[in-house]
Amino acid sequence: MAKSIRATDPRRKRLIRTLYKTKRRFWRAVSEFLQKARSSRVTVNIGKINVFSEENDTILVPGKVLSSGDLAHPITVAAFSYSKKAINKITKAGGESISIEDLMKKNPTGTKIKLIT
């Protein structure tokens, strides 16, 4: 890793290291998003996910998913963290909310995943 990890959250630090070590371009890009300064971290609303996804897609958000908007179809969403209302909306639409670690275990190559920032 060229730069030192500035994150202080132990879970975030561990995830960044794990993603970077995979040597896959996709997962390294996700680790770069997770290393951003707190003021630049990614937050995505359910409404934006709905616009950029289709039924049964796998969506990755390298940050936090918030609950503004509605989800009209079932999808799998992987994110570093979620608001409680966002998890409820994803589940209500028939989807699944998982951690980035779980997604990486399910799909180590990173194929057929939409990255939303």
C-alpha positions as CSV (number, residue, x, y, z in Angstrom):
1,M,0.0,0.0,0.0
2,A,1.5,3.3,-1.1
3,K,-0.1,5.5,1.5
4,S,-0.6,4.9,5.1
5,I,-4.2,4.4,6.2
6,R,-5.5,7.4,8.0
7,A,-8.7,5.8,9.3
8,T,-9.0,5.4,13.0
9,D,-12.0,3.1,13.0
10,P,-10.5,-0.4,13.4
11,R,-13.2,-2.0,11.3
12,R,-12.7,0.5,8.5
13,K,-8.9,0.0,8.7
14,R,-9.2,-3.8,8.5
15,L,-11.6,-3.6,5.6
16,I,-9.3,-1.2,3.6
17,R,-6.3,-3.5,4.1
18,T,-8.3,-6.6,3.1
19,L,-9.7,-4.9,0.0
20,Y,-6.3,-3.6,-1.1
21,K,-4.7,-7.0,-0.7
22,T,-7.0,-8.7,-3.2
23,K,-5.1,-7.3,-6.1
24,R,-8.3,-6.8,-8.0
25,R,-8.8,-3.4,-9.5
26,F,-12.4,-3.1,-8.5
27,W,-11.7,-3.9,-4.8
28,R,-8.7,-1.6,-4.8
29,A,-11.0,1.2,-6.1
30,V,-13.4,0.5,-3.2
31,S,-10.6,0.7,-0.7
32,E,-9.6,4.1,-2.1
33,F,-13.2,5.4,-1.5
34,L,-13.1,4.1,2.1
35,Q,-9.8,5.9,2.8
36,K,-11.3,9.4,2.0
37,A,-11.4,12.0,4.7
38,R,-14.5,12.1,6.9
39,S,-15.8,15.2,5.2
40,S,-15.5,13.5,1.7
41,R,-17.0,10.1,2.6
42,V,-19.8,8.7,0.4
43,T,-23.4,8.9,1.5
44,V,-26.1,7.6,-0.8
45,N,-29.9,7.8,-0.5
46,I,-32.2,4.9,-1.3
47,G,-33.8,7.1,-4.0
48,K,-30.5,7.4,-5.9
49,I,-30.0,3.6,-5.6
50,N,-33.5,3.1,-7.1
51,V,-32.7,5.3,-10.1
52,F,-29.4,3.6,-11.0
53,S,-30.4,0.0,-10.3
54,E,-32.7,-2.6,-11.9
55,E,-34.4,-5.7,-10.4
56,N,-32.0,-8.2,-8.8
57,D,-28.9,-6.0,-9.2
58,T,-26.0,-6.0,-6.8
59,I,-25.1,-2.5,-5.6
60,L,-22.1,-1.5,-3.6
61,V,-21.9,1.8,-1.7
62,P,-18.4,2.5,-0.2
63,G,-20.0,4.5,2.6
64,K,-23.3,5.0,4.3
65,V,-26.8,4.3,2.8
66,L,-29.5,6.8,4.0
67,S,-33.3,6.4,3.8
68,S,-34.4,9.3,1.7
69,G,-36.6,8.1,-1.2
70,D,-38.2,4.7,-2.0
71,L,-37.0,1.5,-3.5
72,A,-39.3,-0.1,-6.1
73,H,-37.6,-3.4,-6.8
74,P,-35.6,-6.1,-4.9
75,I,-31.8,-5.6,-5.0
76,T,-28.8,-6.6,-2.9
77,V,-27.1,-3.6,-1.4
78,A,-23.6,-3.8,0.2
79,A,-22.4,-0.9,2.2
80,F,-20.0,0.0,5.0
81,S,-23.0,1.2,7.1
82,Y,-26.7,1.8,6.9
83,S,-29.3,3.9,8.7
84,K,-32.0,1.8,10.3
85,K,-34.7,3.2,8.1
86,A,-32.7,2.4,5.0
87,I,-32.4,-1.3,6.0
88,N,-36.1,-1.4,6.6
89,K,-36.8,0.1,3.1
90,I,-34.5,-2.4,1.4
91,T,-36.0,-5.3,3.2
92,K,-39.6,-4.1,2.5
93,A,-38.8,-4.0,-1.2
94,G,-37.7,-7.6,-1.1
95,G,-34.0,-6.8,-1.1
96,E,-31.1,-7.6,1.1
97,S,-28.6,-5.4,2.9
98,I,-25.2,-6.9,3.5
99,S,-21.7,-5.7,4.5
100,I,-18.9,-5.1,2.0
101,E,-17.0,-8.0,3.7
102,D,-19.8,-10.4,2.9
103,L,-20.1,-9.2,-0.7
104,M,-16.3,-9.7,-1.2
105,K,-16.7,-13.3,0.1
106,K,-19.6,-13.9,-2.2
107,N,-18.0,-12.3,-5.3
108,P,-14.2,-12.1,-4.9
109,T,-13.7,-11.1,-8.6
110,G,-16.1,-8.1,-8.2
111,T,-18.0,-8.8,-11.4
112,K,-21.6,-7.7,-12.1
113,I,-21.5,-5.2,-9.2
114,K,-22.6,-1.6,-9.6
115,L,-20.6,0.9,-7.6
116,I,-22.6,4.0,-6.6
117,T,-20.9,6.9,-5.1
